[in-house]
């Protein structure tokens, strides 16, 4: 990767101000000891959320006991490269739709996909 033309950012910080005056800061770091493990921490006035991987979210409302919400993860031993499997599912769904001629299998188009990433 160091000798390639990879120009993907390794770290970014984005400060946001919404129309209502609220502010948010988004920080993304590409390299950690936990390779390909997404971690998210969201801090608010009344509490915080912590997500590690795709199997749980810890919700902490300040002054109360934390609550852990568990989700079904990928089957044991499953390797899901590329956005934790999203790339695989996207490609599989697209090819299924093309093979069958059934465009209804594609649940969003480019505009909806872009809009879902906008702030």
QUIKA-V556672 format. One record per pair of residues at least 24 apart in sequence whose C-alpha atoms are under 7 Angstrom apart, sorted by the first residue. I is the first residue (numbers start at 0). GAP is how many residues later the second one is. Records with the same first field share a line. If there is no record, write none. Layout:
BEGIN
I->GAP, GAP
END
This chain:
BEGIN
none
END
